[in-house]
Amino acid sequence: MTDASKDKPWLIRTYAGHSTAQASNALYRSNLARGQTGLSVAFDLPTQTGYDSDHILARGEVSKVGVPVCHLGDMRTLFDQIPLEQMNTSMTINATAPWLLALYIAVAEEQGADVAQLQGTVQNDLIKEYLSRGTYICPPKPSLKMIGDVAEYCYSHVPKWNPMNVCSYHLQEAGATPEQELAFALATACAVLDDLRPRVAPEDFPALCGRISFFVNAGIRFVTEMCKMRAFVDLWDEILRDRYGVADARHRRFRYGVQVNSLGLTEQQPENNVYRILIEMLAVTLSKRARARAVQLPAWNEALGLPRPWDQQWSMRMQQILAYESDLLEYDDLFDGNPAVDRKVQALKDEARAELANIDSMGGAIGAIDYMKARLVDSNADRLNRIERNQTVVVGVNRWTEGEPSPLMGEDGGIMVVDPAVEQEQISRLQAWRQTRDAQAVTAALADLRAAAVEGRNIMPASILCARAGVTTGEWAAQMRAVHGEYRGPTGVSKSVSNKTEGLDDIRAAVDAVSDRLGRRLRFLVGKPGLDGHSNGAEQIAFRARDCGMEIDYEGIRLTPEQIVTAAQEGAHVVGLSILSGSHIPLVEDLMDRMRVAGLGHIPVIVGGIIPEEDARRLKSMGVAKVYTPKDFELNAIMADIVTLADPADLAAA
């Protein structure tokens, strides 16, 4: 085969962004120089949830999981010396997607770019935020309209831009089976297309369908995952042809990018994660007919904390070796006509079609949000049960746990730590920005934005005007909150005991005994302070505690320490906090101080998250009773600790 007939490599990306726009810009330019062919921007949680860096809810969260972008100046710095007209940029942004795209367009205009030539993607999938990731702002219906606003605007003004990544990635992270991932993602895509169809002329609708892309997960069962990708290709073609009447096969192509599974990466023996990442990458590259258009890989140490530039480079080199050293791209599809593959693909499609019909009967994805959330929590509980019972083997976790210490850890603990001073520096820059802008222009732009939202106009033109005027992320989102209200998504954890109580008899008896000594049912409060919306761990802890016979108090994500303390005053015996964003030190310190002031210092507090050992020691010095990290996968052991902490007999003995 000649070089001319070889397949082109997929876009090679690294999901990156940290500390400041300036530091992230240096990282992007360095990665591009090392062979990365597209950018994938990670924003911090305040940016994702529509808060400025100096908002009370942003405390401790600034720069932790990505780069803060509060205004045009931050976006300008982020892409300094990077010609956007020549770049393909993916932005993992959802609730504030219209705003971040508006800032991106404004910076491109400043660079003198032809906006119509911009290429890239905003994730812009709010439905999965209610189900898994939690960075939503407004209720589902106005959020769906904003997705449509971006798609409609891009079709007319930025035609090479993908206005939405239907994102099944986080569904799998939340426990979805392959069949659920297929059905829930495709149901989301249908909800968006149903909203878009009346917005454009019938002859333009097929081309608009062709701009919808997907962002998919690939787990360790790589044969099943490869078959899932082939099923996605077939089902998307079928839906566009039969449901929407799209005749041109070019507009029915399943276009997707992928980040392989971070959920399965382990804190124990983390060097093994390199092999997991490689195997998972094969699932989305081996089958030519279902090959990803863009690939980004996690780093080996993401279960420990924030990867360093070298760690990200190592993952990028993995892609380059497969794409440029191997002969993979020289062959047609390796699996066409394979009977085992055909059977598995057909089974996946059959189950996904049945689930899609079920969701349609509920009014589509918007009407089925509560149902889908409950199914994900239930599936995730099944997954954890299989690991706990050794039915699913995880090397280094529940088998072959003895091993040599990893030399990769090094003196820095194997991760990058963001300097706490970065947050205050970002706040100072934000405050200076507000002082130097034209206040009248800002007021006028915000008034036009609010009017557009109230009147049901497309908010993109008004958002771009806001970007040019110097409006901040928090100010933009405040208008959306004012017009549409805020929303608290379903937790997926009911008060009723499930049918998963097998093997819990001893713990249930202990809960009963301690409850008798307490004089009422042992009450366990689960709280998620800060802006971290990754609620899988908190949901599974609450799910198991309920099945063990405890009275649970779990209201979902995005609570302030003050709200958690108020809830604790209602009779909690133990308080459990889940924080995965790296903001555990300031948030727990604030909560512990408030607990003592409220006279609740005697209530044991436990904390779970991605917490380095040094931070765990600091938390315990603050008075935290127990600290759990991903290596503590045996939920029953955590339940036994809660019972012991709540037992008045043990407290008396102490």
Disulfide bonds with the S-S distance in Angstrom:
none
